Each structure stands twice: as structure tokens, then as C-alpha cells.
Amino acid sequence: MPLIRAASIADVQAIARVDVETWRTTYAGILPDHVLVEMSPRHRSAFWTRFVTRHPGDVIVAVDSRNQVLGFGSCGTQRDDCLPSGGEIFSIYVQPDQQGLGIGRQLLLSLFFRLVQNGHKACMLWVLDRNPSRFFYERLGGRVVARQTLSYGGREVGASAYAWADLPETLNSRGRARSPTE
Ligand SMILES: CC(C)(COP(=O)(O)OP(=O)(O)OC[C@H]1O[C@@H](n2cnc3c(N)ncnc32)[C@H](O)[C@@H]1OP(=O)(O)O)[C@@H](O)C(=O)NCCC(=O)NCCS
């Protein structure tokens, strides 16, 4: 079973690699090719270095016994106040050959745990409508509360906001939440 822990600066290159790889596999045919081709692990490393530095504890990784990053997620205070959620999941990505093994569930519940620790009772996230991951969120109890159209590289894509209104209750009922190892 992978270890779920807070990310450190030492993890950012591996996080960026998983980030770029999963974007390319997940969004091929959904987002314009040039958006995916132009993604750069170097730029994503710089982004994740800033995020981990500014928000220690808000990026969580799943690592194997050799400390290799298999997946990651990030969370924090909701970016806009159109929904009364408080917390937001900004990203959750499991590398393609590790999907469907329960890692995403552990990451999501650990992000919920982190948000509750930071005083958020509820949270939401945005997912593109054509991304089958929305069924993962439904499986974990998320409910659609809003929709919007986003623009990526000149293409308009529909997105839905999934929300969890009672994170402590979700953590209790889903049972397998663990505090990320600091
Ligand atoms: C979405 C993602 C994080 C889920 O993680 P995962 O490790 O593959 O999912 P898990 O194995 O923990 O699945 C948990 C449950 O959700 C279900 N599930 C997961 N993905 C699903 C899908 N695409 N469709 C239907 N059900 C799904 C699983 O069957 C499992 O159900 P169970 O309760 O019966 O066991 C992962 O697949 C991923 O990184 N996908 C590509 C990137 C992505 O789209 N990220 C989200 C961006 S908004």
C-alpha cells in the first residue's frame, strides 16, 4: 500500500512529471493538442516549488516503498466565493499505470482531512465534463452544484463543480481517511 504524506520540496520534480503525464493522457482529445504539447515539466516544477513553499501541507503525495511519487493532490481555500464551500481541491492526479488501485480515494480523503484541519467544513472542485473522473467524484459522494464554460487554448469546454457539504461526515462514512504523515 502506498504511503500518503505531505509533499516536500524534494518531491516537486516527481510531482511535475506525474502532472504533465496525466494531463497528456487524460485530456488528449478533450483539450487542444498544442496545450498538452506545450506543457513543460520544468515550468510545472517551478509552479509546484512555489506552491509547496507557500502552502506547506496543502500538497499531498502517494509514494511507494522506494519513495517514488505515484500520485498527488493539492487543496486550499476556495478561489472564488460563488459557492459556499470554503475549501477547494485544486488538483488530484494518479499516474496512469497506478489508476484504479485505490490511490485516488486515499489522496482525496487525505485532502478532505487536511481541509477539515484548516477549518473548512465543506469543499468543492472543478472537473471537465468530458473527463470520466467525474464518476470517481460521484463514487466518493460529490454532488454537482454549478457549471461553467472554460477556455483552454482557444477551445471552450464545459466544467462542473462537485461539492461535499459535510467533510467530517464524509470522512466518517468513507472510513478509510488517514491523516497524511507529516
Ligand atoms: C481520477 C483519479 C484521481 C482517481 O484515482 P484512482 O486511484 O484511479 O481511483 P480509485 O482506484 O481510488 O477509485 C475509487 C473508486 O472510484 C471509482 N472510479 C475511479 N475512477 C473512475 C472512473 N473513471 N469511472 C467510474 N468509477 C471510477 C473506482 O471504481 C472506485 O470505486 P469503488 O468504491 O467501487 O472501489 C485518477 O484516475 C486520475 O488521476 N485520473 C486522471 C487524472 C484526472 O482526471 N484527475 C482529476 C482531474 S479533475
The ligand as an ORCA input file, in Angstrom:
! r2SCAN-3c Opt
* xyz 0 1
  C      -9.490     10.388    -11.005
  C      -8.361      9.660    -10.265
  C      -7.641     10.646     -9.345
  C      -8.990      8.544     -9.399
  O      -7.961      7.846     -8.745
  P      -7.861      6.261     -8.845
  O      -6.743      5.820     -7.975
  O      -7.819      5.863    -10.260
  O      -9.296      5.845     -8.236
  P      -9.586      4.734     -7.097
  O      -8.973      3.451     -7.544
  O      -9.202      5.257     -5.767
  O     -11.167      4.628     -7.223
  C     -12.066      4.872     -6.141
  C     -13.454      4.469     -6.595
  O     -13.850      5.312     -7.693
  C     -14.146      4.512     -8.833
  N     -13.624      5.186    -10.024
  C     -12.398      5.727    -10.201
  N     -12.277      6.269    -11.431
  C     -13.464      6.028    -12.052
  C     -13.972      6.319    -13.345
  N     -13.234      6.982    -14.257
  N     -15.241      5.935    -13.636
  C     -16.009      5.293    -12.733
  N     -15.576      4.991    -11.466
  C     -14.320      5.346    -11.148
  C     -13.408      3.210     -8.607
  O     -14.001      2.160     -9.325
  C     -13.509      3.048     -7.114
  O     -14.789      2.534     -6.807
  P     -15.046      1.526     -5.539
  O     -15.515      2.441     -4.451
  O     -16.094      0.614     -6.026
  O     -13.757      0.850     -5.194
  C      -7.342      9.007    -11.243
  O      -7.986      8.028    -12.017
  C      -6.682     10.006    -12.163
  O      -5.655     10.579    -11.802
  N      -7.263     10.209    -13.353
  C      -6.663     11.062    -14.371
  C      -6.449     12.484    -13.926
  C      -7.726     13.198    -13.571
  O      -8.693     13.186    -14.325
  N      -7.723     13.862    -12.411
  C      -8.864     14.650    -11.959
  C      -8.856     15.993    -12.574
  S     -10.298     16.949    -12.102
*
